[in-house]
Amino acid sequence: MALTSRFLALFRRRSAWPPDARFVAEQLRIRIGNEKAYFKGNIPERNAIAWLGYLAACSEWGVIDFGTLDELRRMLPEVEDDPSIQIALGREDPDEPVE
């Protein structure tokens, strides 16, 4: 079974749709806490960027509110030029060259 299929099967067993916001927020707190413990308090930037994108998607689709998003983002290390912000906001001019 592919990883994605296993993840979806696990998700379906854990929760109904739409998911309870408090349950999701607590699960994310636990997962980020586990990530911090795994890396002994130093989450690598690459992992932090992945988390920031994941949290942005959860917020954009209404799975977590902005207050929860802010709280969870503060659990992660600062990322200079966080790409999840620009992705969430969209590009105003898709023809604008990349610097």
N, CA, C and O atoms as CSV, one atom per row, in Angstrom:
chain,resi,resn,atom,element,x,y,z
A,1,MET,N,N,0.856,-1.182,0.000
A,1,MET,CA,C,0.000,0.000,0.000
A,1,MET,C,C,0.894,1.235,0.000
A,1,MET,O,O,1.837,1.324,0.787
A,2,ALA,N,N,0.602,2.173,-0.870
A,2,ALA,CA,C,1.391,3.397,-0.963
A,2,ALA,C,C,1.252,4.209,0.321
A,2,ALA,O,O,0.257,4.109,1.039
A,3,LEU,N,N,2.275,5.010,0.587
A,3,LEU,CA,C,2.277,5.844,1.786
A,3,LEU,C,C,1.035,6.730,1.840
A,3,LEU,O,O,0.413,6.859,2.894
A,4,THR,N,N,0.672,7.334,0.725
A,4,THR,CA,C,-0.499,8.222,0.696
A,4,THR,C,C,-1.762,7.453,1.060
A,4,THR,O,O,-2.590,7.959,1.818
A,5,SER,N,N,-1.924,6.257,0.544
A,5,SER,CA,C,-3.099,5.446,0.862
A,5,SER,C,C,-3.140,5.092,2.341
A,5,SER,O,O,-4.201,5.125,2.964
A,6,ARG,N,N,-1.980,4.753,2.904
A,6,ARG,CA,C,-1.925,4.433,4.333
A,6,ARG,C,C,-2.285,5.657,5.177
A,6,ARG,O,O,-3.002,5.545,6.171
A,7,PHE,N,N,-1.779,6.833,4.770
A,7,PHE,CA,C,-2.077,8.061,5.500
A,7,PHE,C,C,-3.572,8.352,5.455
A,7,PHE,O,O,-4.168,8.672,6.484
A,8,LEU,N,N,-4.183,8.247,4.287
A,8,LEU,CA,C,-5.610,8.528,4.154
A,8,LEU,C,C,-6.448,7.546,4.967
A,8,LEU,O,O,-7.435,7.934,5.593
A,9,ALA,N,N,-6.053,6.282,4.956
A,9,ALA,CA,C,-6.776,5.287,5.743
A,9,ALA,C,C,-6.687,5.609,7.232
A,9,ALA,O,O,-7.680,5.500,7.951
A,10,LEU,N,N,-5.509,6.004,7.697
A,10,LEU,CA,C,-5.312,6.382,9.090
A,10,LEU,C,C,-6.147,7.612,9.425
A,10,LEU,O,O,-6.791,7.658,10.473
A,11,PHE,N,N,-6.142,8.612,8.538
A,11,PHE,CA,C,-6.903,9.841,8.779
A,11,PHE,C,C,-8.396,9.539,8.874
A,11,PHE,O,O,-9.082,10.066,9.749
A,12,ARG,N,N,-8.893,8.703,7.989
A,12,ARG,CA,C,-10.332,8.382,7.989
A,12,ARG,C,C,-10.747,7.689,9.277
A,12,ARG,O,O,-11.851,7.913,9.773
A,13,ARG,N,N,-9.883,6.857,9.819
A,13,ARG,CA,C,-10.209,6.173,11.067
A,13,ARG,C,C,-10.194,7.133,12.247
A,13,ARG,O,O,-10.944,6.949,13.206
A,14,ARG,N,N,-9.351,8.149,12.185
A,14,ARG,CA,C,-9.173,9.049,13.332
A,14,ARG,C,C,-10.276,10.082,13.473
A,14,ARG,O,O,-10.620,10.472,14.589
A,15,SER,N,N,-10.831,10.527,12.362
A,15,SER,CA,C,-11.742,11.654,12.488
A,15,SER,C,C,-12.834,11.634,11.429
A,15,SER,O,O,-12.716,11.002,10.380
A,16,ALA,N,N,-13.873,12.337,11.743
A,16,ALA,CA,C,-14.968,12.536,10.798
A,16,ALA,C,C,-14.692,13.824,10.024
A,16,ALA,O,O,-13.819,14.607,10.397
A,17,TRP,N,N,-15.424,14.030,8.972
A,17,TRP,CA,C,-15.251,15.261,8.207
A,17,TRP,C,C,-16.477,16.113,8.381
A,17,TRP,O,O,-17.570,15.560,8.257
A,18,PRO,N,N,-16.421,17.386,8.654
A,18,PRO,CA,C,-15.167,18.111,8.851
A,18,PRO,C,C,-14.580,17.804,10.223
A,18,PRO,O,O,-15.317,17.501,11.162
A,19,PRO,N,N,-13.267,17.881,10.342
A,19,PRO,CA,C,-12.624,17.552,11.616
A,19,PRO,C,C,-12.928,18.595,12.680
A,19,PRO,O,O,-13.163,19.764,12.375
A,20,ASP,N,N,-12.920,18.157,13.919
A,20,ASP,CA,C,-13.110,19.059,15.046
A,20,ASP,C,C,-11.869,19.933,15.199
A,20,ASP,O,O,-10.763,19.412,15.344
A,21,ALA,N,N,-12.036,21.241,15.169
A,21,ALA,CA,C,-10.909,22.181,15.193
A,21,ALA,C,C,-10.041,22.011,16.439
A,21,ALA,O,O,-8.817,22.105,16.352
A,22,ARG,N,N,-10.650,21.766,17.585
A,22,ARG,CA,C,-9.860,21.603,18.819
A,22,ARG,C,C,-8.999,20.349,18.753
A,22,ARG,O,O,-7.844,20.357,19.179
A,23,PHE,N,N,-9.572,19.260,18.210
A,23,PHE,CA,C,-8.824,18.018,18.054
A,23,PHE,C,C,-7.634,18.227,17.122
A,23,PHE,O,O,-6.518,17.803,17.425
A,24,VAL,N,N,-7.877,18.883,15.988
A,24,VAL,CA,C,-6.811,19.123,15.016
A,24,VAL,C,C,-5.718,19.988,15.633
A,24,VAL,O,O,-4.535,19.677,15.493
A,25,ALA,N,N,-6.097,21.071,16.316
A,25,ALA,CA,C,-5.109,21.959,16.931
A,25,ALA,C,C,-4.250,21.199,17.942
A,25,ALA,O,O,-3.031,21.365,17.972
A,26,GLU,N,N,-4.883,20.368,18.764
A,26,GLU,CA,C,-4.122,19.602,19.759
A,26,GLU,C,C,-3.193,18.598,19.087
A,26,GLU,O,O,-2.052,18.429,19.516
A,27,GLN,N,N,-3.668,17.932,18.041
A,27,GLN,CA,C,-2.822,16.987,17.314
A,27,GLN,C,C,-1.614,17.695,16.695
A,27,GLN,O,O,-0.501,17.168,16.721
A,28,LEU,N,N,-1.833,18.874,16.146
A,28,LEU,CA,C,-0.724,19.629,15.549
A,28,LEU,C,C,0.269,20.074,16.617
A,28,LEU,O,O,1.478,20.031,16.389
A,29,ARG,N,N,-0.225,20.502,17.782
A,29,ARG,CA,C,0.673,20.867,18.889
A,29,ARG,C,C,1.537,19.666,19.278
A,29,ARG,O,O,2.747,19.796,19.464
A,30,ILE,N,N,0.913,18.512,19.398
A,30,ILE,CA,C,1.648,17.297,19.766
A,30,ILE,C,C,2.678,16.961,18.698
A,30,ILE,O,O,3.827,16.658,19.023
A,31,ARG,N,N,2.288,17.008,17.434
A,31,ARG,CA,C,3.203,16.647,16.353
A,31,ARG,C,C,4.384,17.605,16.257
A,31,ARG,O,O,5.519,17.177,16.046
A,32,ILE,N,N,4.119,18.890,16.411
A,32,ILE,CA,C,5.226,19.858,16.377
A,32,ILE,C,C,6.115,19.650,17.603
A,32,ILE,O,O,7.339,19.736,17.500
A,33,GLY,N,N,5.518,19.381,18.746
A,33,GLY,CA,C,6.305,19.084,19.944
A,33,GLY,C,C,7.181,17.853,19.748
A,33,GLY,O,O,8.339,17.836,20.167
A,34,ASN,N,N,6.631,16.831,19.114
A,34,ASN,CA,C,7.417,15.628,18.823
A,34,ASN,C,C,8.553,15.933,17.845
A,34,ASN,O,O,9.654,15.397,17.971
A,35,GLU,N,N,8.276,16.791,16.883
A,35,GLU,CA,C,9.300,17.193,15.914
A,35,GLU,C,C,10.448,17.913,16.644
A,35,GLU,O,O,11.624,17.655,16.386
A,36,LYS,N,N,10.077,18.822,17.559
A,36,LYS,CA,C,11.097,19.539,18.329
A,36,LYS,C,C,11.926,18.572,19.173
A,36,LYS,O,O,13.149,18.690,19.243
A,37,ALA,N,N,11.254,17.620,19.808
A,37,ALA,CA,C,11.971,16.648,20.635
A,37,ALA,C,C,12.897,15.788,19.781
A,37,ALA,O,O,14.033,15.519,20.172
A,38,TYR,N,N,12.423,15.361,18.632
A,38,TYR,CA,C,13.228,14.509,17.744
A,38,TYR,C,C,14.519,15.209,17.347
A,38,TYR,O,O,15.583,14.593,17.307
A,39,PHE,N,N,14.417,16.507,17.052
A,39,PHE,CA,C,15.591,17.275,16.639
A,39,PHE,C,C,16.248,18.002,17.813
A,39,PHE,O,O,17.038,18.925,17.614
A,40,LYS,N,N,15.917,17.582,19.036
A,40,LYS,CA,C,16.499,18.140,20.257
A,40,LYS,C,C,16.371,19.670,20.306
A,40,LYS,O,O,17.306,20.378,20.677
A,41,GLY,N,N,15.190,20.151,19.922
A,41,GLY,CA,C,14.890,21.574,20.001
A,41,GLY,C,C,15.314,22.388,18.797
A,41,GLY,O,O,15.011,23.579,18.725
A,42,ASN,N,N,16.010,21.775,17.848
A,42,ASN,CA,C,16.516,22.496,16.670
A,42,ASN,C,C,15.906,21.950,15.387
A,42,ASN,O,O,16.561,21.202,14.661
A,43,ILE,N,N,14.675,22.310,15.102
A,43,ILE,CA,C,14.030,21.848,13.875
A,43,ILE,C,C,14.775,22.460,12.689
A,43,ILE,O,O,14.920,23.681,12.620
A,44,PRO,N,N,15.248,21.632,11.755
A,44,PRO,CA,C,15.947,22.179,10.583
A,44,PRO,C,C,15.020,23.070,9.744
A,44,PRO,O,O,13.805,22.873,9.713
A,45,GLU,N,N,15.616,24.039,9.074
A,45,GLU,CA,C,14.826,24.979,8.276
A,45,GLU,C,C,13.955,24.250,7.252
A,45,GLU,O,O,12.802,24.621,7.037
A,46,ARG,N,N,14.502,23.228,6.632
A,46,ARG,CA,C,13.745,22.476,5.625
A,46,ARG,C,C,12.456,21.908,6.228
A,46,ARG,O,O,11.395,21.987,5.609
A,47,ASN,N,N,12.544,21.345,7.416
A,47,ASN,CA,C,11.371,20.799,8.089
A,47,ASN,C,C,10.425,21.911,8.525
A,47,ASN,O,O,9.206,21.767,8.431
A,48,ALA,N,N,10.984,23.017,9.000
A,48,ALA,CA,C,10.147,24.148,9.412
A,48,ALA,C,C,9.345,24.684,8.227
A,48,ALA,O,O,8.168,25.016,8.375
A,49,ILE,N,N,9.968,24.769,7.063
A,49,ILE,CA,C,9.263,25.239,5.863
A,49,ILE,C,C,8.117,24.290,5.524
A,49,ILE,O,O,7.025,24.732,5.167
A,50,ALA,N,N,8.365,22.995,5.636
A,50,ALA,CA,C,7.298,22.020,5.372
A,50,ALA,C,C,6.139,22.220,6.352
A,50,ALA,O,O,4.975,22.217,5.952
A,51,TRP,N,N,6.464,22.394,7.635
A,51,TRP,CA,C,5.431,22.633,8.632
A,51,TRP,C,C,4.660,23.918,8.352
A,51,TRP,O,O,3.433,23.946,8.452
A,52,LEU,N,N,5.380,24.976,8.003
A,52,LEU,CA,C,4.712,26.252,7.743
A,52,LEU,C,C,3.740,26.136,6.572
A,52,LEU,O,O,2.646,26.701,6.609
A,53,GLY,N,N,4.137,25.409,5.541
A,53,GLY,CA,C,3.239,25.190,4.411
A,53,GLY,C,C,2.025,24.366,4.817
A,53,GLY,O,O,0.901,24.660,4.408
A,54,TYR,N,N,2.254,23.344,5.616
A,54,TYR,CA,C,1.165,22.489,6.087
A,54,TYR,C,C,0.170,23.299,6.926
A,54,TYR,O,O,-1.043,23.177,6.760
A,55,LEU,N,N,0.701,24.120,7.822
A,55,LEU,CA,C,-0.161,24.943,8.666
A,55,LEU,C,C,-0.921,25.979,7.845
A,55,LEU,O,O,-2.094,26.248,8.107
A,56,ALA,N,N,-0.250,26.561,6.848
A,56,ALA,CA,C,-0.914,27.540,5.986
A,56,ALA,C,C,-2.084,26.886,5.250
A,56,ALA,O,O,-3.152,27.486,5.124
A,57,ALA,N,N,-1.886,25.673,4.770
A,57,ALA,CA,C,-2.965,24.960,4.075
A,57,ALA,C,C,-4.117,24.660,5.031
A,57,ALA,O,O,-5.283,24.822,4.673
A,58,CYS,N,N,-3.790,24.224,6.243
A,58,CYS,CA,C,-4.840,23.965,7.232
A,58,CYS,C,C,-5.657,25.219,7.506
A,58,CYS,O,O,-6.878,25.152,7.646
A,59,SER,N,N,-4.991,26.350,7.581
A,59,SER,CA,C,-5.675,27.616,7.826
A,59,SER,C,C,-6.500,28.045,6.614
A,59,SER,O,O,-7.652,28.457,6.750
A,60,GLU,N,N,-5.906,27.944,5.441
A,60,GLU,CA,C,-6.608,28.383,4.226
A,60,GLU,C,C,-7.909,27.615,4.020
A,60,GLU,O,O,-8.900,28.183,3.560
A,61,TRP,N,N,-7.909,26.343,4.353
A,61,TRP,CA,C,-9.100,25.519,4.145
A,61,TRP,C,C,-10.001,25.455,5.369
A,61,TRP,O,O,-10.938,24.658,5.417
A,62,GLY,N,N,-9.712,26.304,6.369
A,62,GLY,CA,C,-10.596,26.427,7.519
A,62,GLY,C,C,-10.514,25.298,8.534
A,62,GLY,O,O,-11.407,25.148,9.368
A,63,VAL,N,N,-9.451,24.502,8.470
A,63,VAL,CA,C,-9.298,23.414,9.428
A,63,VAL,C,C,-8.839,23.967,10.778
A,63,VAL,O,O,-9.217,23.443,11.825
A,64,ILE,N,N,-8.022,25.030,10.753
A,64,ILE,CA,C,-7.626,25.732,11.976
A,64,ILE,C,C,-7.882,27.220,11.770
A,64,ILE,O,O,-7.869,27.708,10.640
A,65,ASP,N,N,-8.114,27.939,12.866
A,65,ASP,CA,C,-8.348,29.384,12.756
A,65,ASP,C,C,-7.020,30.141,12.807
A,65,ASP,O,O,-5.967,29.551,13.050
A,66,PHE,N,N,-7.086,31.454,12.575
A,66,PHE,CA,C,-5.862,32.253,12.514
A,66,PHE,C,C,-5.134,32.312,13.848
A,66,PHE,O,O,-3.904,32.364,13.879
A,67,GLY,N,N,-5.876,32.305,14.953
A,67,GLY,CA,C,-5.236,32.304,16.261
A,67,GLY,C,C,-4.420,31.038,16.491
A,67,GLY,O,O,-3.304,31.090,17.007
A,68,THR,N,N,-4.988,29.909,16.103
A,68,THR,CA,C,-4.267,28.636,16.215
A,68,THR,C,C,-3.072,28.624,15.283
A,68,THR,O,O,-1.993,28.162,15.653
A,69,LEU,N,N,-3.263,29.133,14.070
A,69,LEU,CA,C,-2.152,29.214,13.121
A,69,LEU,C,C,-0.997,30.003,13.725
A,69,LEU,O,O,0.151,29.563,13.670
A,70,ASP,N,N,-1.291,31.156,14.297
A,70,ASP,CA,C,-0.256,31.992,14.901
A,70,ASP,C,C,0.436,31.258,16.053
A,70,ASP,O,O,1.662,31.277,16.161
A,71,GLU,N,N,-0.355,30.614,16.906
A,71,GLU,CA,C,0.214,29.872,18.043
A,71,GLU,C,C,1.158,28.769,17.556
A,71,GLU,O,O,2.259,28.614,18.084
A,72,LEU,N,N,0.728,28.008,16.554
A,72,LEU,CA,C,1.541,26.894,16.060
A,72,LEU,C,C,2.777,27.388,15.321
A,72,LEU,O,O,3.841,26.777,15.424
A,73,ARG,N,N,2.657,28.482,14.578
A,73,ARG,CA,C,3.820,29.049,13.885
A,73,ARG,C,C,4.891,29.471,14.887
A,73,ARG,O,O,6.085,29.341,14.616
A,74,ARG,N,N,4.461,29.978,16.052
A,74,ARG,CA,C,5.426,30.404,17.073
A,74,ARG,C,C,6.175,29.233,17.694
A,74,ARG,O,O,7.207,29.433,18.334
A,75,MET,N,N,5.674,28.019,17.517
A,75,MET,CA,C,6.381,26.834,18.018
A,75,MET,C,C,7.540,26.433,17.105
A,75,MET,O,O,8.383,25.618,17.478
A,76,LEU,N,N,7.570,27.018,15.900
A,76,LEU,CA,C,8.577,26.668,14.897
A,76,LEU,C,C,9.652,27.741,14.829
A,76,LEU,O,O,9.412,28.885,15.215
A,77,PRO,N,N,10.833,27.384,14.342
A,77,PRO,CA,C,11.884,28.400,14.195
A,77,PRO,C,C,11.517,29.412,13.111
A,77,PRO,O,O,10.764,29.110,12.185
A,78,GLU,N,N,12.063,30.611,13.248
A,78,GLU,CA,C,11.864,31.642,12.225
A,78,GLU,C,C,12.474,31.178,10.908
A,78,GLU,O,O,13.543,30.568,10.884
A,79,VAL,N,N,11.782,31.476,9.820
A,79,VAL,CA,C,12.287,31.165,8.487
A,79,VAL,C,C,12.322,32.477,7.711
A,79,VAL,O,O,11.289,33.108,7.486
A,80,GLU,N,N,13.514,32.873,7.310
A,80,GLU,CA,C,13.659,34.091,6.527
A,80,GLU,C,C,13.033,33.871,5.157
A,80,GLU,O,O,13.243,32.827,4.539
A,81,ASP,N,N,12.269,34.840,4.679
A,81,ASP,CA,C,11.586,34.740,3.387
A,81,ASP,C,C,10.747,33.466,3.299
A,81,ASP,O,O,10.884,32.687,2.356
A,82,ASP,N,N,9.892,33.265,4.276
A,82,ASP,CA,C,9.029,32.085,4.350
A,82,ASP,C,C,8.194,31.958,3.069
A,82,ASP,O,O,7.334,32.801,2.811
A,83,PRO,N,N,8.437,30.918,2.269
A,83,PRO,CA,C,7.709,30.784,1.009
A,83,PRO,C,C,6.223,30.489,1.193
A,83,PRO,O,O,5.434,30.745,0.283
A,84,SER,N,N,5.826,29.960,2.343
A,84,SER,CA,C,4.409,29.630,2.530
A,84,SER,C,C,3.531,30.877,2.525
A,84,SER,O,O,2.362,30.809,2.148
A,85,ILE,N,N,4.084,32.012,2.940
A,85,ILE,CA,C,3.308,33.255,2.944
A,85,ILE,C,C,3.003,33.685,1.516
A,85,ILE,O,O,1.855,33.994,1.196
A,86,GLN,N,N,4.015,33.708,0.657
A,86,GLN,CA,C,3.798,34.124,-0.723
A,86,GLN,C,C,2.902,33.133,-1.467
A,86,GLN,O,O,2.080,33.534,-2.291
A,87,ILE,N,N,3.059,31.857,-1.180
A,87,ILE,CA,C,2.205,30.852,-1.820
A,87,ILE,C,C,0.753,31.073,-1.409
A,87,ILE,O,O,-0.146,31.015,-2.247
A,88,ALA,N,N,0.523,31.325,-0.124
A,88,ALA,CA,C,-0.842,31.538,0.372
A,88,ALA,C,C,-1.456,32.814,-0.199
A,88,ALA,O,O,-2.646,32.851,-0.512
A,89,LEU,N,N,-0.637,33.857,-0.333
A,89,LEU,CA,C,-1.141,35.124,-0.853
A,89,LEU,C,C,-1.306,35.107,-2.368
A,89,LEU,O,O,-2.141,35.828,-2.915
A,90,GLY,N,N,-0.521,34.294,-3.036
A,90,GLY,CA,C,-0.551,34.250,-4.494
A,90,GLY,C,C,0.367,35.317,-5.072
A,90,GLY,O,O,0.778,36.252,-4.385
A,91,ARG,N,N,0.668,35.156,-6.316
A,91,ARG,CA,C,1.512,36.129,-7.029
A,91,ARG,C,C,0.618,37.137,-7.724
A,91,ARG,O,O,-0.314,36.767,-8.439
A,92,GLU,N,N,0.906,38.412,-7.510
A,92,GLU,CA,C,0.115,39.440,-8.173
A,92,GLU,C,C,0.380,39.463,-9.658
A,92,GLU,O,O,-0.542,39.656,-10.451
A,93,ASP,N,N,1.621,39.270,-10.046
A,93,ASP,CA,C,1.977,39.287,-11.467
A,93,ASP,C,C,2.780,38.018,-11.778
A,93,ASP,O,O,3.978,37.953,-11.504
A,94,PRO,N,N,2.114,37.017,-12.347
A,94,PRO,CA,C,2.832,35.770,-12.613
A,94,PRO,C,C,3.967,35.932,-13.623
A,94,PRO,O,O,4.824,35.054,-13.731
A,95,ASP,N,N,3.985,37.048,-14.367
A,95,ASP,CA,C,5.057,37.281,-15.330
A,95,ASP,C,C,6.246,38.013,-14.723
A,95,ASP,O,O,7.266,38.210,-15.383
A,96,GLU,N,N,6.111,38.417,-13.460
A,96,GLU,CA,C,7.206,39.132,-12.788
A,96,GLU,C,C,8.398,38.191,-12.667
A,96,GLU,O,O,8.252,37.062,-12.199
A,97,PRO,N,N,9.579,38.648,-13.088
A,97,PRO,CA,C,10.753,37.766,-13.024
A,97,PRO,C,C,11.181,37.473,-11.599
A,97,PRO,O,O,10.991,38.281,-10.690
A,98,VAL,N,N,11.753,36.312,-11.430
A,98,VAL,CA,C,12.298,35.908,-10.128
A,98,VAL,C,C,13.642,36.579,-9.963
A,98,VAL,O,O,14.475,36.552,-10.869
A,99,GLU,N,N,13.855,37.181,-8.804
A,99,GLU,CA,C,15.126,37.874,-8.546
A,99,GLU,C,C,16.230,36.900,-8.238
A,99,GLU,O,O,17.365,37.310,-7.997
